[in-house]
Every structure is written in C-alpha cells, then in structure tokens.
Amino acid sequence: MSEEFKIEIINPDKSFLVKDDVSEVVVPAFEGEMGILKNHISIISFLKPGIIRIQSKSGEDKFYVEDGIIEFKNNNLSILTSSIFNLNNLQKDKLQNLLISAEKESQRSDIDDQSKYLVDQKIETLKSIN
Amino acid sequence: MASLDDLKKRIASVKSTQKITKAMKMVAAAKLRRAQESAERGRPYSEKMNNVILNLSNGISDIENAPRLLSGTGNDKIHLCVVMTSDRGLCGGFNSNIIKKAKSYFSKILNEGKELKIITVGSKGNDQLKRSYGEKIIGNISFKESKNANYFDADKVGKMVIKKFEAGEFDVCMIFYNQFKNVITQIPQAQQIIPLNNEKYENNSEESYEFEPDEDEILSNLLPKNISTQIFKAMLENSASEQGSRMSAMDNATRNAGEMVDKLTIEYNRSRQAAITKELIEIISGAESL
C-alpha cells in the first residue's frame, strides 16, 4: 500500500508547489511542530514562522514560511501562505534582509505579546538557517 | 465648406490619433493576458480561504462570542465603502460603471438615514466621487508606483480597514470592483466583507475537522487575512477588467477613426473635383464669350 499523499502550497497570486508523492510533511503549527502522515485526521491549523519539511520520493525539500493556514482533508494537504521561500535557492542577502526587518520589528515598543512571540520565532528560525 | 488644406490637415490629425489608439490597444491586449492569468491563478487561494472559513464558522461553538469580524458589531449604522477603480483613464466605461454602482448604493444608504464613509482606491474613482461625496471620503489610496496588483498593497488596504473597524469607526464594510467576465463584459460588483456574509453558501461537507488551537482562535487569526485576500482578489479582477475594458474601448476608437478618415477622404476628393470642374467651367465659358 502506498503511503503517499498530495500536497499543494498556494500563494495569493499563484500555485506555489504541487506534489503528489509526499510521504511526510512537518509543519511549524502554532502550538508546536506537527508531522503529517497519510490518513491523518482532517485538521485545520495555522502556522507560525518556521521551516516546512517535505519528504517525497525526490528527497527532502525545505521551505521557510512566515505565516499561513494548513488544511488536511482526504489525504490532501493544502497550505495557504503569503510568504514562503525555498531554502535551496534563498540567497544569503535576502535572508539577511528578512532578519534585519524582523529584528527591527521586535524592537518596536508598541508591539503586543502575540506578535512579539511571532517575531521572536521568526528571528530564531532565521538565525538557525544561517 | 472647409478648404482643401483644412481637410488635409484634419485627415492627418485623425490618422495620428488612430495610430495612438491602435498602439494603446496593443499594449492593453498584452497586459490583459498577464492580468487575466494572474486573476485566474489567484482564484484557488481565495476559494480555499473561503472554504476553510466556512468550515470554521460552521464548527464554531458559541455564536455569541464569535469574533466581531464574522458576526458584526450588532449595529448597522455606519457603512464604509471601499471603491476600487483604476489610476489611469481611457478605459471606456470601466470606472464609470463602478462609480454608478457605488453611487446607487450610497444614495440607498443615505436614504435609510445611515452614515456613510468612503475610501477610494485608485485616483480615478477619487476624481469622480469627490465632487458629490467629497466630505464623506475619509481616505484615498493609489498604487501608481506598483506595476501589477500585488498582495502587499492589498494587505495594506486590508490592515487599514481592520484598524478602522477595531477602532469602531464603522459597522459594515462593502467593496466595489469590476468582476472580469470576458474582454467585453465586466460586471460591477458590490461585496460585503465585514461582517462576513456567507449565508448563501450551503454547508455540504459532513467532514468534521480537528482544530488546533480551537476554532475561535483560528478564526480570529484567519479573518483579518481573509479581508486582505478578498481585497486582493478584487484588485486582480479589477486590473484584468481595466485592461479588457481599455482594449475594447481603444478598438472602438481605432475603428471610429478609420471611418472618420474614410468620410473625410471622400469629402476631400469631392471638393477637389468640384474645384477642378469650377475652373474648367470658368475657362470654357471665358473662351465661349470671345
């Protein structure tokens, strides 16, 4: 029996990635990392900044996301996100820019707790990539 | 009757106008294809988003405490209208159609004694509305610098709307835009985005979802995003409509200019012939009298 399911990552302006030979996906869900295998129960959750890891026949792909929503249903995983970057071709200076703007945001005084938490997550992830 | 010289000048000027409209038509056609593609590519996102929200709002445990973006403030007094138009003219009835739709809604609102606030996106809408509704306009945004509709611009508008909503500046929010059907047909749309109006959708999925964290928290995170998504969708539809409308308007203009050139050429030839005949008659009758 095949242990594969379909993944679709959608941007507001295009379909970012479609794969149907995925065996495991790890997403940075809001309450912690979540691994998804075939026949997972239907679930809706949202993402915090972090790394999406996709295991498929062609190997492992890694993506950096800042936010998004995931929906898993009938062995279809949809990820809606407005900011996603493939780690394989993410340039160093782009990464630096993201880091700098995140750090700038975390130093703002009027930031509330939740966005402070998200920004800290973002910085941590970006640093771990470096 | 205009002299031959005048006619010649007019023909030349109409011809050069025709060249311009033809070029604009070509440009619009090229841009249209791109805009149409991105409008179509953008649809899955907003559809998926709608689906998820639908599933969520059906699963929500207690309606009383639902986020206000979904259930509204409970009032229906102040209406905010976001009128989305283009930044450039010469696109036929594109802007006027949106404005017409918006104006009829405005007068309905005002007749019911409700308060009206307007945000215009795109400078053409602002130009047309500021004469009659100038004091109602609370903001004008234009994206002249950005070449294509992009999500960050939409997000900017969305965040502004949400901020105003949270500050209690309005109860209901409508957006006005043109939906792209095909090159000749664009349908002006009025869509309510706050509170979210999804009664018309039937819930046909028996599937029950697991939520993590719970429904309320996901919803309150998702709804602001949905606002931006809906605005972005409107922007994409609008830019495709704008190019389509401009293309057909310029096509018409080119054709009209062609007709005008034909007419003027006939008139030119006739009056040239008349002048020749007149001269001949003069010569002949002069010779006869000798």
Interface residues (C-beta under 8 A of the other chain):
Chain A: I10 N11 P12 D13 K14 S15 A29 F30 E31 M34 I41 S42 I43 I44 S45 F46 D67 I69 E71 K73 N74 S78 L80 S82
Chain B: S38 R41 G42 P44 Y45 S46 K48 M49 N51 V52 N55 L56 N150 Y151 A154 D155 E207 S208 Y209 E210 F211 E212 P213 I218 N221 L222 K225 T229 F232 L236
